[in-house]
Amino acid sequence: MDSLDLFHIRQKYYLGSYGPLQAAEVPDKSSPDYQPTLLFKARALVQSDPDGALALLPTDDVSLPSRTVRSLAGYFKAKQDDDEDAREKSLDELRDLCVEVEGEEVNEEDKTLVRSIAAVAFVHEGENEEALETLGAGASSHNLEGIALMVQLYLSMNRIDLAQKEFEKAKSWAEDDMLLQLIEATLNLASGANSYSNTHSFYSEQAHNPSLASSHLLAANGLTHLLRGELPEAHSSFVEALKLNGKESTALAGKAISEWLSGDATKAEASFQELEEKSSQYPMVNELSEKSELFDSLVSKYTVPPIAKA
């Protein structure tokens, strides 16, 4: 059972409230919460600031979870530096660590943690099948973090049925865990169940918790308003999210969509242009770019026939 302080650290990490998480105090080294807190703080930084993540971990900590976080930070640093050799090296390290944790002397908590951390790199590498295998898809598992990631993967593959199956299995033992609620909210966001009421209630409650204040949660809350057709409320949430983080991609995309649906094409185009400038690899940007290129290609092959003469 987690202490109350560690519970709040976990909550901030899983809900993407990375600002409040980094502001949280690190307990004394003698506390059992010391290493878990450092790991959560480092994991929150691995993608945006891999050097910062590495700096958080004591150099004398050679535990399997810490080594895995270091390799994951190395992977993201290699991606930032466009260093193919370093990226492959980090992936190999993560694969080796997943094999190493199979030893009988490794406790179950470390096993599941190492697999969950390593799977993140495989997802970013586009190796969804490897990520699912690493997380133990289809097997009986009490790794709730791993199940949350599997649900996201299945939803990205448009397999709501498999995602729902993992959720139903977890419900039998996870009770009322916050992460279980997040999984359910994610599923309902994808399926549209009950007019998104469950998802809306969950994100609205979290977004209005002062201790969790983050652009990520406000953007997620804005999405639930958007899907429910509540355009003014959606736009307001996206604007508030951008006040906290002007580079929050989901908020920029949602703001552009809410403005377009409200009939303000000028503002929508300006918001979308800002999204292109700040997050050129955002899925909506890529998809619209691909569609635009396809349209131009088709137009170039079409010859306008001459006007028929009477």
C-alpha positions as CSV (number, residue, x, y, z in Angstrom):
1,M,0.0,0.0,0.0
2,D,1.4,3.4,-1.0
3,S,1.8,6.2,1.5
4,L,-0.4,9.2,1.0
5,D,2.5,11.2,-0.3
6,L,3.4,8.5,-2.9
7,F,-0.2,8.2,-3.8
8,H,-0.3,11.8,-4.8
9,I,3.0,11.5,-6.7
10,R,1.5,8.5,-8.7
11,Q,-1.6,10.5,-9.3
12,K,0.3,13.4,-10.8
13,Y,2.4,11.1,-13.0
14,Y,-0.5,9.1,-14.5
15,L,-2.7,12.2,-15.1
16,G,0.2,14.0,-16.9
17,S,0.4,16.7,-14.3
18,Y,4.2,16.9,-14.7
19,G,4.6,20.5,-13.5
20,P,3.1,19.8,-10.1
21,L,5.0,16.5,-10.0
22,Q,8.4,18.2,-10.5
23,A,7.5,20.8,-7.8
24,A,6.8,18.0,-5.3
25,E,9.4,17.5,-2.6
26,V,11.7,14.5,-2.6
27,P,11.5,12.5,0.7
28,D,14.5,11.7,2.8
29,K,16.8,9.0,1.5
30,S,15.8,6.8,4.4
31,S,12.2,6.9,3.3
32,P,10.7,3.9,1.3
33,D,9.1,6.6,-0.9
34,Y,12.5,8.0,-1.9
35,Q,13.3,5.8,-5.0
36,P,9.7,5.6,-6.3
37,T,9.4,9.3,-6.1
38,L,12.7,9.9,-8.0
39,L,11.6,7.3,-10.6
40,F,8.3,9.0,-11.2
41,K,9.9,12.5,-11.5
42,A,12.6,11.1,-13.9
43,R,10.0,9.3,-16.0
44,A,8.0,12.5,-16.4
45,L,11.1,14.1,-17.9
46,V,12.5,11.4,-20.2
47,Q,10.9,12.7,-23.4
48,S,11.0,16.4,-22.9
49,D,14.3,16.7,-21.0
50,P,16.2,13.4,-21.0
51,D,19.3,15.1,-19.5
52,G,17.2,16.4,-16.7
53,A,15.8,12.9,-16.1
54,L,19.3,11.4,-15.9
55,A,20.4,14.1,-13.5
56,L,17.7,13.2,-11.1
57,L,18.8,9.6,-10.6
58,P,21.7,8.9,-8.3
59,T,24.7,7.5,-10.1
60,D,25.1,4.8,-7.5
61,D,21.6,3.5,-8.0
62,V,22.0,0.4,-10.2
63,S,18.6,-1.1,-9.5
64,L,16.8,-2.6,-12.5
65,P,14.1,0.2,-12.6
66,S,16.7,3.0,-12.5
67,R,18.8,1.3,-15.2
68,T,15.6,1.0,-17.3
69,V,14.7,4.7,-16.9
70,R,18.3,5.7,-17.9
71,S,18.1,3.6,-21.0
72,L,14.7,5.1,-21.9
73,A,16.1,8.6,-21.3
74,G,19.1,7.6,-23.6
75,Y,16.6,6.5,-26.2
76,F,14.8,9.9,-26.3
77,K,18.1,11.8,-26.2
78,A,19.3,9.8,-29.2
79,K,16.0,10.6,-31.0
80,Q,16.5,14.3,-30.3
81,D,20.1,14.2,-31.5
82,D,19.1,12.1,-34.5
83,D,21.7,9.5,-33.5
84,E,20.7,6.2,-35.0
85,D,23.5,4.2,-33.4
86,A,22.7,5.5,-29.9
87,R,19.0,4.9,-30.4
88,E,19.5,1.3,-31.4
89,K,21.9,0.8,-28.4
90,S,19.3,2.1,-26.0
91,L,16.6,-0.2,-27.5
92,D,18.9,-3.2,-27.2
93,E,19.6,-2.2,-23.5
94,L,15.9,-2.1,-22.9
95,R,15.3,-5.5,-24.5
96,D,18.2,-7.0,-22.4
97,L,16.7,-5.5,-19.2
98,C,13.3,-7.2,-20.1
99,V,15.1,-10.5,-20.3
100,E,17.1,-9.8,-17.1
101,V,14.0,-9.3,-15.0
102,E,12.8,-12.8,-15.8
103,G,15.3,-14.1,-13.2
104,E,13.7,-15.8,-10.1
105,E,15.4,-13.4,-7.7
106,V,13.7,-10.3,-9.2
107,N,10.5,-9.3,-7.3
108,E,7.2,-8.9,-9.2
109,E,7.0,-5.2,-8.7
110,D,10.4,-4.6,-10.4
111,K,9.5,-7.0,-13.2
112,T,6.2,-5.1,-14.1
113,L,7.9,-1.7,-13.7
114,V,10.8,-2.5,-16.0
115,R,8.4,-3.9,-18.7
116,S,6.1,-0.9,-18.5
117,I,9.0,1.6,-18.9
118,A,10.6,-0.4,-21.7
119,A,7.4,-0.7,-23.6
120,V,7.2,3.1,-23.9
121,A,10.2,3.1,-26.2
122,F,8.8,0.3,-28.3
123,V,5.6,2.3,-28.7
124,H,7.5,5.4,-29.8
125,E,9.5,3.2,-32.2
126,G,6.2,2.0,-33.8
127,E,6.8,-1.5,-32.6
128,N,3.3,-2.0,-31.1
129,E,3.4,-5.8,-31.3
130,E,6.7,-5.8,-29.3
131,A,5.3,-3.4,-26.8
132,L,2.2,-5.7,-26.3
133,E,4.4,-8.8,-26.0
134,T,6.6,-7.0,-23.4
135,L,3.5,-6.0,-21.4
136,G,2.2,-9.6,-21.4
137,A,-0.8,-9.0,-23.6
138,G,-3.4,-11.8,-23.2
139,A,-1.8,-13.1,-20.1
140,S,-3.1,-12.8,-16.5
141,S,-1.4,-9.7,-15.1
142,H,-1.8,-7.4,-12.1
143,N,0.3,-4.7,-13.8
144,L,-2.2,-1.9,-13.9
145,E,0.2,0.6,-15.5
146,G,0.9,-2.0,-18.2
147,I,-2.8,-2.6,-18.7
148,A,-3.4,1.1,-19.1
149,L,-0.7,1.2,-21.9
150,M,-2.1,-1.9,-23.5
151,V,-5.6,-0.2,-23.6
152,Q,-4.0,2.8,-25.3
153,L,-2.3,0.6,-27.9
154,Y,-5.4,-1.4,-28.7
155,L,-7.4,1.8,-29.1
156,S,-4.8,3.1,-31.5
157,M,-5.2,-0.1,-33.5
158,N,-9.0,0.4,-33.5
159,R,-9.5,-2.7,-31.3
160,I,-11.9,-1.4,-28.7
161,D,-13.0,-5.0,-28.0
162,L,-9.5,-6.1,-26.9
163,A,-9.1,-2.9,-24.9
164,Q,-12.4,-3.5,-23.1
165,K,-11.4,-7.1,-22.4
166,E,-8.2,-5.9,-20.6
167,F,-10.3,-3.4,-18.6
168,E,-12.8,-6.0,-17.5
169,K,-10.1,-8.3,-16.3
170,A,-8.5,-5.5,-14.3
171,K,-11.8,-4.5,-12.7
172,S,-11.9,-7.9,-10.9
173,W,-8.9,-7.1,-8.7
174,A,-8.0,-3.4,-9.0
175,E,-11.0,-2.1,-7.1
176,D,-11.4,1.7,-7.2
177,D,-7.9,2.6,-8.2
178,M,-7.5,6.0,-9.8
179,L,-5.6,4.5,-12.7
180,L,-8.5,2.1,-13.3
181,Q,-10.8,5.1,-13.5
182,L,-8.5,6.7,-16.0
183,I,-8.6,3.5,-18.1
184,E,-12.4,3.5,-18.0
185,A,-12.5,7.2,-19.0
186,T,-10.2,6.6,-21.9
187,L,-12.3,3.7,-23.1
188,N,-15.5,5.8,-22.9
189,L,-13.7,8.6,-24.8
190,A,-13.1,6.2,-27.6
191,S,-16.5,4.5,-27.6
192,G,-18.7,7.5,-26.8
193,A,-20.5,5.5,-24.2
194,N,-23.3,7.3,-22.3
195,S,-22.6,10.5,-24.3
196,Y,-19.1,10.7,-22.8
197,S,-20.7,11.4,-19.4
198,N,-18.2,9.2,-17.5
199,T,-15.2,10.7,-19.2
200,H,-16.5,14.2,-18.8
201,S,-17.1,13.7,-15.1
202,F,-13.7,12.2,-14.5
203,Y,-11.7,14.8,-16.4
204,S,-13.8,17.7,-15.0
205,E,-13.1,16.6,-11.5
206,Q,-9.3,16.1,-12.1
207,A,-8.9,19.4,-14.0
208,H,-10.5,21.4,-11.2
209,N,-8.2,19.9,-8.6
210,P,-5.7,22.7,-7.7
211,S,-3.0,20.3,-6.8
212,L,-3.1,18.7,-10.3
213,A,-3.3,21.9,-12.4
214,S,-1.8,21.1,-15.8
215,S,-2.3,22.0,-19.4
216,H,-2.7,18.3,-20.2
217,L,-5.7,17.8,-17.9
218,L,-7.4,21.0,-19.1
219,A,-6.9,20.0,-22.7
220,A,-8.4,16.6,-22.0
221,N,-11.4,18.2,-20.3
222,G,-11.8,20.5,-23.3
223,L,-11.9,17.4,-25.5
224,T,-14.8,16.0,-23.5
225,H,-16.7,19.3,-23.9
226,L,-15.9,19.3,-27.7
227,L,-17.2,15.7,-28.2
228,R,-20.4,16.7,-26.3
229,G,-21.0,19.6,-28.6
230,E,-20.3,22.2,-25.8
231,L,-18.2,24.5,-28.0
232,P,-17.9,27.6,-25.7
233,E,-16.9,25.4,-22.7
234,A,-14.4,23.5,-24.9
235,H,-12.8,26.6,-26.2
236,S,-12.5,28.0,-22.7
237,S,-10.8,24.9,-21.5
238,F,-8.3,25.0,-24.4
239,V,-7.5,28.6,-23.8
240,E,-6.9,28.0,-20.1
241,A,-4.6,25.0,-21.0
242,L,-2.6,27.3,-23.3
243,K,-2.1,29.8,-20.6
244,L,-0.3,27.1,-18.6
245,N,1.6,25.8,-21.6
246,G,1.5,27.6,-24.9
247,K,2.9,24.5,-26.6
248,E,0.2,22.1,-25.5
249,S,-0.5,20.4,-28.9
250,T,-3.9,18.9,-28.0
251,A,-5.1,22.3,-26.7
252,L,-4.0,24.1,-29.9
253,A,-5.7,21.5,-32.1
254,G,-8.9,21.5,-30.0
255,K,-8.9,25.3,-30.0
256,A,-8.7,25.4,-33.8
257,I,-11.5,22.8,-34.2
258,S,-13.8,24.5,-31.7
259,E,-13.3,27.8,-33.5
260,W,-14.0,26.2,-36.9
261,L,-17.1,24.5,-35.6
262,S,-18.3,27.8,-34.1
263,G,-18.0,29.5,-37.6
264,D,-14.9,31.6,-37.0
265,A,-12.7,30.4,-39.9
266,T,-10.2,33.2,-39.5
267,K,-9.4,32.4,-35.9
268,A,-9.4,28.6,-36.6
269,E,-6.9,29.0,-39.4
270,A,-4.6,31.2,-37.2
271,S,-4.8,28.5,-34.4
272,F,-4.0,25.7,-36.8
273,Q,-1.1,27.7,-38.2
274,E,0.2,28.0,-34.6
275,L,-0.2,24.3,-34.2
276,E,1.9,23.7,-37.3
277,E,4.6,25.9,-36.1
278,K,4.8,24.5,-32.6
279,S,4.0,20.8,-33.2
280,S,4.8,19.9,-36.8
281,Q,4.5,16.2,-36.1
282,Y,1.1,16.4,-34.4
283,P,-1.2,13.7,-36.0
284,M,-3.8,16.2,-37.2
285,V,-1.1,18.3,-38.9
286,N,0.4,15.2,-40.6
287,E,-3.0,13.9,-41.8
288,L,-4.1,17.3,-43.2
289,S,-0.7,17.6,-44.9
290,E,-1.0,14.2,-46.5
291,K,-4.6,14.9,-47.7
292,S,-3.5,18.2,-49.1
293,E,-0.6,16.6,-51.1
294,L,-3.0,13.9,-52.3
295,F,-5.5,16.5,-53.5
296,D,-2.7,18.5,-55.3
297,S,-1.5,15.3,-56.9
298,L,-5.0,14.4,-58.2
299,V,-5.6,17.9,-59.4
300,S,-2.3,17.9,-61.4
301,K,-3.6,14.8,-63.3
302,Y,-6.9,16.3,-64.1
303,T,-7.3,18.2,-67.3
304,V,-10.2,20.7,-67.6
305,P,-12.0,19.9,-70.8
306,P,-12.7,22.8,-73.2
307,I,-16.0,24.6,-73.1
308,A,-18.4,22.9,-75.3
309,K,-19.4,25.0,-78.3
310,A,-23.1,25.3,-79.4
